[in-house]
Amino acid sequence: KYGNIKTVVNGHTFSSKKEADRYRTLSLLEKGKAISNLRLQVKYVLIPKQVGERECSYYADFVYDKDGETIVEDVKASKYFQTDVYKIKRKLMLYIHGIKIKEVY
């Protein structure tokens, strides 16, 4: 969406070249043991399913462990271009799960 070009790396399809490049970097860091347990598109439920409503979820681009801490990353084209929906989900992640999303530009 928003004019990004889907890119495939190692059998994984990414929403943009920037996200694919970040995956390459994180993969190298994992091979070098700087990070561990790299996961893609990890789902976090923000508001459970309710009668007549679907659940509201956030999908993290990348989740990994570094120095005993779990890092949740979202790749963004720019810090100035964030949808209102993303901003609300970012706040809900912090409020509900206690997770501050690391935004990568």
Order of alpha helices (4+ residues) and beta strands (2+ residues): beta-beta-alpha-beta-beta-beta-alpha-beta
